[in-house]
Amino acid sequence: MKISIFGISSLGLLTRLMAAHVFGTLFAHTVYVRFTQLGDRYLPESYEEYVEGYGEDFTSTLFTYGVYNTLGSIFPGFLAPMVLGILIAVITWLAFRDVYKHLSSKLFWTCNLFPHFLVWSGSSSKEQIVILSGLVVINFAAKRSFAANNLSINLIFVLVALLVLFLIRPNYFLIYLIIFTTALFSPWLHRIVSRRLSVGVWIFIFSLLTSGVIAYLALASRFFNEDVIDFMDRVQTSFHAYSSAGSNRYDIQWENFYDFLYNSLWGIPQGFIGPTLIEGISKPVQFPAFLEGVLYLSILVYLFYKLLQLSIKSRILRLHILPYIYVCFAIIFVSYPFLIFNPGSALRYKQSMHPILIFYPLLILAYYRANNLIKTKIKKTSD
């Protein structure tokens, strides 16, 4: 059963979200910047310098500079990223306003008030644009899948958001494409697929797909050696090229493909945490980031555990949950090297995944509980 209306939207929720993101922008540009640099800082005054040095060939960097150069012509200083930060607050509100009461308020606000999430959703960065675009897509996916059959959100905005995600973070684009596709065709997929596929069938499909990919790569032995090591060398060099980056890790060894597999065992969880405990102790300024990272990883594990529970309970939700989780793990596994060579960069990069890894599971849980409540009320009324 689909949800139609839950009630009047909470302006109080909108006000609190906007206040949080305004504070995040102010904190980023007045306090945080004193301890570390705000990434690449796509300042409007640097636009011409970039064009002179690299030309006008279209790249994700040129696109990002173009966005902030345009905003900077209207809003001076940090007001430009603050405008996008407020938009992030508004779209978060639009996504959650109808189902906010079906979530734990502590969990919801913890996920929204992670310090580094507020910093990077309020800074001139690729992460800010990706967060904004990701929220547009998950808002569409949730409402299309669980709230109404009609396309109540303008598809043009969603398609533009997907294009932006593809341009800036193509490695994460596939995750958003999966939830967009399943949401767009959900009315038909629910009738044709959901009621016919058990958990065992889904596991078999994913196992077969994984085995096929592994078999293909095993035959292409060059991938297992030269391509992987070349990829790791390029990623490592992109971080080590900046000698001023005091938190670079230089002791990670890569000799063959099996090192890639072995390092993933610690690299993936550590990438979501950021600094290690030793790094946090030796550099006290990083210790709060370590604690935040531990909490972040704990909530991430909790949310995915709850999603897996729902996929066992509901055939319809399996269509939205299992492909999403499978692709998430695959993309994170491929992309994890970007999270391990520098803990500061890891704290920044993982914010790009915040809408899809944190907010989307929250929306699924909220809509499930709301649907259950409506079904219970209807049952009691009919009795």
C-alpha positions as CSV (number, residue, x, y, z in Angstrom):
1,M,0.0,0.0,0.0
2,K,1.2,3.5,-0.9
3,I,1.2,6.6,1.3
4,S,-0.8,9.6,0.1
5,I,-0.6,12.3,2.8
6,F,0.9,12.1,6.3
7,G,-0.1,15.6,7.5
8,I,1.1,19.1,7.6
9,S,4.8,19.6,7.0
10,S,6.9,20.9,9.9
11,L,8.3,24.4,9.4
12,G,10.1,23.9,12.7
13,L,12.1,21.0,11.1
14,L,13.0,23.2,8.2
15,T,14.1,26.0,10.4
16,R,16.4,23.7,12.5
17,L,17.9,22.2,9.3
18,M,18.6,25.6,7.8
19,A,20.1,26.8,11.0
20,A,22.4,23.8,11.2
21,H,23.6,24.3,7.7
22,V,24.1,28.0,8.1
23,F,26.2,27.3,11.2
24,G,28.1,24.6,9.3
25,T,29.1,27.1,6.6
26,L,30.1,29.7,9.2
27,F,32.1,27.2,11.2
28,A,33.9,25.9,8.1
29,H,35.0,29.3,6.9
30,T,35.9,30.8,10.3
31,V,37.1,28.0,12.6
32,Y,37.7,24.8,10.6
33,V,39.8,26.6,8.0
34,R,42.3,27.6,10.7
35,F,43.2,24.0,11.4
36,T,43.2,22.5,7.9
37,Q,42.5,23.6,4.3
38,L,39.0,23.3,2.9
39,G,39.9,20.9,0.1
40,D,40.4,22.5,-3.3
41,R,38.4,25.6,-2.4
42,Y,36.7,26.5,-5.7
43,L,36.8,30.2,-5.2
44,P,35.4,32.5,-7.9
45,E,38.7,34.5,-8.0
46,S,40.6,31.3,-8.9
47,Y,38.4,30.6,-12.0
48,E,40.3,32.6,-14.5
49,E,43.6,31.3,-13.1
50,Y,42.4,27.7,-13.6
51,V,41.3,28.4,-17.2
52,E,44.6,30.0,-18.0
53,G,46.5,27.0,-16.6
54,Y,44.4,24.1,-17.9
55,G,42.3,25.6,-20.7
56,E,38.6,25.4,-21.2
57,D,38.2,21.7,-22.0
58,F,35.2,20.5,-20.1
59,T,36.1,18.7,-16.9
60,S,34.4,18.2,-13.5
61,T,36.8,20.7,-12.1
62,L,35.9,23.3,-14.7
63,F,32.2,22.6,-14.1
64,T,32.6,23.1,-10.3
65,Y,34.5,26.3,-10.8
66,G,31.8,27.5,-13.2
67,V,29.1,26.9,-10.5
68,Y,30.9,28.8,-7.8
69,N,32.0,31.5,-10.2
70,T,28.4,32.1,-11.2
71,L,27.2,32.1,-7.6
72,G,30.1,34.3,-6.6
73,S,29.0,37.0,-9.0
74,I,25.8,37.3,-7.0
75,F,26.8,36.3,-3.5
76,P,30.2,37.4,-2.2
77,G,32.6,35.4,0.0
78,F,31.2,32.4,1.8
79,L,27.6,33.4,1.0
80,A,27.8,31.5,-2.2
81,P,28.4,28.1,-0.6
82,M,26.0,29.1,2.2
83,V,23.2,29.4,-0.5
84,L,23.9,25.8,-1.6
85,G,24.0,24.7,2.0
86,I,20.6,26.2,2.6
87,L,19.3,24.4,-0.5
88,I,20.7,21.2,1.0
89,A,18.7,21.9,4.1
90,V,15.5,22.6,2.1
91,I,15.8,19.4,0.0
92,T,16.5,17.3,3.2
93,W,13.3,18.8,4.7
94,L,11.3,18.0,1.5
95,A,12.6,14.4,1.6
96,F,11.8,13.8,5.3
97,R,9.0,16.2,6.3
98,D,6.2,13.7,5.8
99,V,7.9,10.8,7.5
100,Y,10.1,12.5,10.1
101,K,7.8,11.5,13.0
102,H,8.3,7.8,12.0
103,L,12.1,8.0,12.7
104,S,14.0,8.2,15.9
105,S,14.7,11.9,16.3
106,K,18.1,11.2,17.9
107,L,19.1,9.0,15.0
108,F,17.8,11.6,12.4
109,W,19.7,14.5,14.0
110,T,22.8,12.5,14.6
111,C,22.9,11.7,10.9
112,N,22.3,15.4,10.0
113,L,24.7,16.9,12.5
114,F,27.9,15.0,11.8
115,P,30.5,17.9,12.0
116,H,32.3,17.0,8.8
117,F,29.0,16.6,6.9
118,L,28.0,20.1,7.9
119,V,31.5,21.5,7.1
120,W,31.6,19.9,3.6
121,S,27.9,20.6,2.8
122,G,28.7,24.3,3.5
123,S,32.0,24.6,1.7
124,S,32.9,25.4,-1.9
125,S,33.6,21.9,-3.1
126,K,32.6,19.1,-5.4
127,E,31.3,17.3,-2.3
128,Q,28.7,20.1,-1.7
129,I,27.4,19.8,-5.3
130,V,27.3,16.0,-5.1
131,I,25.4,16.1,-1.8
132,L,22.9,18.5,-3.2
133,S,22.4,16.4,-6.4
134,G,22.2,13.2,-4.4
135,L,19.5,14.5,-2.2
136,V,17.4,15.4,-5.3
137,V,17.7,11.8,-6.5
138,I,16.9,10.1,-3.2
139,N,13.9,12.4,-2.6
140,F,12.5,11.3,-6.0
141,A,13.3,7.6,-5.4
142,A,11.6,7.5,-2.0
143,K,8.5,9.3,-3.0
144,R,8.1,7.5,-6.3
145,S,8.7,4.1,-4.7
146,F,6.7,4.4,-1.4
147,A,4.4,7.4,-1.5
148,A,2.6,7.8,-4.8
149,N,2.3,6.3,-8.3
150,N,2.4,9.6,-10.1
151,L,5.6,11.4,-10.9
152,S,5.1,14.1,-8.4
153,I,8.6,15.5,-8.7
154,N,9.8,17.1,-11.9
155,L,11.9,14.6,-13.7
156,I,13.9,17.3,-15.4
157,F,15.5,18.2,-12.0
158,V,16.2,14.6,-11.2
159,L,17.8,13.9,-14.6
160,V,20.0,17.1,-14.2
161,A,21.0,15.9,-10.8
162,L,22.0,12.5,-12.2
163,L,24.0,14.2,-14.9
164,V,25.9,16.3,-12.4
165,L,26.6,13.1,-10.3
166,F,27.9,11.4,-13.5
167,L,30.2,14.4,-14.3
168,I,31.6,14.9,-10.8
169,R,31.6,11.4,-9.2
170,P,31.1,8.8,-11.9
171,N,32.1,6.0,-9.5
172,Y,29.1,6.8,-7.3
173,F,26.7,7.5,-10.2
174,L,25.9,3.8,-10.6
175,I,24.4,3.6,-7.1
176,Y,22.1,6.6,-7.8
177,L,21.2,5.2,-11.2
178,I,20.1,1.9,-9.6
179,I,17.7,3.5,-7.1
180,F,16.4,5.9,-9.7
181,T,15.7,3.1,-12.1
182,T,14.0,0.8,-9.6
183,A,11.9,3.8,-8.3
184,L,10.9,5.0,-11.8
185,F,9.6,1.6,-12.8
186,S,8.5,0.5,-9.3
187,P,4.8,0.2,-10.1
188,W,5.5,-2.4,-12.8
189,L,8.4,-4.0,-11.1
190,H,6.3,-4.6,-7.9
191,R,3.8,-6.5,-9.9
192,I,6.2,-8.4,-12.2
193,V,9.3,-9.0,-10.1
194,S,8.8,-8.4,-6.4
195,R,6.2,-11.0,-5.6
196,R,8.1,-13.7,-7.5
197,L,11.7,-13.5,-6.2
198,S,12.6,-14.8,-2.8
199,V,15.7,-13.8,-0.8
200,G,17.4,-17.0,-2.0
201,V,16.8,-16.1,-5.7
202,W,18.2,-12.7,-5.2
203,I,21.3,-14.1,-3.5
204,F,21.7,-16.6,-6.4
205,I,21.5,-13.8,-9.0
206,F,24.1,-11.7,-7.2
207,S,26.4,-14.7,-6.6
208,L,26.1,-15.6,-10.3
209,L,26.9,-12.0,-11.3
210,T,29.8,-11.8,-8.9
211,S,31.2,-15.1,-10.1
212,G,30.9,-14.1,-13.7
213,V,32.8,-10.8,-13.1
214,I,35.6,-12.7,-11.1
215,A,35.8,-15.3,-13.9
216,Y,36.2,-12.7,-16.5
217,L,38.9,-10.8,-14.6
218,A,40.7,-14.1,-13.9
219,L,40.9,-14.7,-17.6
220,A,42.2,-11.2,-18.1
221,S,45.2,-11.8,-15.9
222,R,46.7,-8.5,-16.8
223,F,44.0,-6.8,-14.7
224,F,45.0,-8.8,-11.7
225,N,48.5,-7.4,-11.9
226,E,49.5,-4.4,-14.0
227,D,46.2,-2.6,-14.1
228,V,45.4,-2.8,-10.4
229,I,48.9,-1.8,-9.4
230,D,48.9,1.0,-11.9
231,F,45.6,2.2,-10.5
232,M,46.9,2.1,-7.0
233,D,50.1,3.9,-7.9
234,R,48.1,6.7,-9.6
235,V,45.8,7.1,-6.6
236,Q,48.7,7.1,-4.2
237,T,50.7,9.6,-6.3
238,S,47.7,12.0,-6.4
239,F,47.9,12.3,-2.6
240,H,51.7,12.1,-2.1
241,A,52.3,14.8,-4.7
242,Y,51.2,17.3,-2.0
243,S,54.2,17.3,0.3
244,S,52.4,19.9,2.5
245,A,49.7,17.3,3.4
246,G,51.0,16.3,6.9
247,S,48.6,13.4,7.4
248,N,49.6,11.4,4.3
249,R,50.2,7.7,4.8
250,Y,53.4,6.5,3.2
251,D,53.7,2.9,4.5
252,I,51.0,1.2,2.5
253,Q,52.6,-1.4,0.2
254,W,51.2,-2.6,-3.2
255,E,52.8,-5.4,-5.1
256,N,50.0,-7.4,-6.6
257,F,46.3,-7.8,-6.8
258,Y,46.1,-9.8,-3.6
259,D,47.4,-6.8,-1.7
260,F,44.4,-4.9,-3.1
261,L,42.1,-7.6,-1.6
262,Y,44.0,-7.8,1.7
263,N,44.2,-4.1,2.3
264,S,40.4,-3.8,1.6
265,L,39.8,-5.7,4.9
266,W,41.1,-2.8,6.9
267,G,41.0,0.0,4.3
268,I,37.2,0.0,3.8
269,P,36.2,0.4,7.5
270,Q,39.2,2.7,8.2
271,G,38.3,4.8,5.2
272,F,34.9,5.6,6.7
273,I,36.4,6.3,10.1
274,G,39.2,8.6,8.8
275,P,42.1,8.8,11.3
276,T,43.3,5.7,13.1
277,L,43.3,5.7,16.9
278,I,47.1,6.1,16.9
279,E,46.8,9.1,14.5
280,G,44.2,10.6,16.8
281,I,46.4,10.2,19.8
282,S,49.5,11.5,18.2
283,K,47.6,14.4,16.6
284,P,45.0,15.6,19.1
285,V,43.3,17.8,16.5
286,Q,42.4,14.5,14.7
287,F,41.0,12.7,17.8
288,P,37.5,14.2,17.5
289,A,37.4,13.2,13.9
290,F,38.3,9.6,14.9
291,L,35.4,9.5,17.4
292,E,33.1,10.9,14.8
293,G,34.3,8.3,12.3
294,V,33.6,5.5,14.7
295,L,30.1,6.7,15.3
296,Y,29.6,7.2,11.6
297,L,30.7,3.6,10.8
298,S,28.5,2.2,13.7
299,I,25.4,4.0,12.3
300,L,26.2,2.8,8.8
301,V,26.4,-0.8,9.9
302,Y,23.2,-0.4,11.9
303,L,21.3,1.1,9.0
304,F,22.4,-1.7,6.6
305,Y,21.5,-4.3,9.2
306,K,18.0,-2.9,9.5
307,L,17.7,-2.8,5.7
308,L,18.6,-6.5,5.5
309,Q,16.0,-7.3,8.1
310,L,13.4,-5.5,6.0
311,S,14.4,-7.3,2.9
312,I,13.6,-10.6,4.6
313,K,10.2,-9.3,5.9
314,S,9.0,-7.6,2.7
315,R,9.1,-9.0,-0.9
316,I,8.4,-5.5,-2.3
317,L,11.2,-3.9,-0.4
318,R,13.7,-6.5,-1.6
319,L,13.5,-4.9,-5.0
320,H,14.7,-1.6,-3.6
321,I,17.1,-2.9,-0.9
322,L,19.1,-5.8,-2.2
323,P,20.2,-4.4,-5.6
324,Y,21.1,-1.1,-3.8
325,I,23.2,-2.9,-1.1
326,Y,24.9,-5.1,-3.7
327,V,25.9,-2.1,-5.9
328,C,27.0,-0.1,-2.8
329,F,29.4,-2.8,-1.7
330,A,30.8,-3.2,-5.2
331,I,31.4,0.5,-5.7
332,I,32.9,1.0,-2.3
333,F,35.2,-2.0,-2.8
334,V,36.4,-0.5,-6.1
335,S,36.7,3.0,-4.8
336,Y,38.2,2.4,-1.3
337,P,41.8,3.4,-2.3
338,F,40.7,7.0,-2.4
339,L,39.9,6.8,1.3
340,I,43.1,5.3,2.8
341,F,46.1,7.4,1.7
342,N,45.1,10.5,3.6
343,P,42.6,10.5,6.5
344,G,41.7,14.2,5.9
345,S,40.7,13.4,2.3
346,A,38.8,10.4,3.5
347,L,36.7,12.6,5.8
348,R,35.9,14.8,2.8
349,Y,35.3,12.2,0.2
350,K,32.9,10.1,2.2
351,Q,30.6,13.1,2.5
352,S,29.8,12.6,-1.2
353,M,28.2,9.3,-0.2
354,H,26.3,10.6,2.8
355,P,22.9,11.0,1.0
356,I,23.0,7.5,-0.6
357,L,24.6,5.6,2.4
358,I,22.9,7.4,5.3
359,F,19.8,9.3,4.2
360,Y,18.4,6.8,1.7
361,P,18.3,4.0,4.3
362,L,16.7,6.4,6.8
363,L,14.0,7.2,4.2
364,I,13.3,3.5,3.5
365,L,13.0,2.7,7.2
366,A,10.7,5.7,7.7
367,Y,8.4,4.9,4.8
368,Y,8.2,1.3,5.9
369,R,7.1,2.3,9.4
370,A,4.6,4.8,8.0
371,N,3.1,2.2,5.7
372,N,2.8,-0.3,8.5
373,L,1.0,2.3,10.7
374,I,-1.5,3.1,8.0
375,K,-2.1,-0.7,7.4
376,T,-2.7,-1.2,11.1
377,K,-5.1,1.7,11.3
378,I,-7.1,0.5,8.3
379,K,-7.2,-3.0,9.7
380,K,-8.5,-1.8,13.1
381,T,-11.1,0.4,11.3
382,S,-12.3,-2.5,9.2
383,D,-12.6,-4.8,12.3
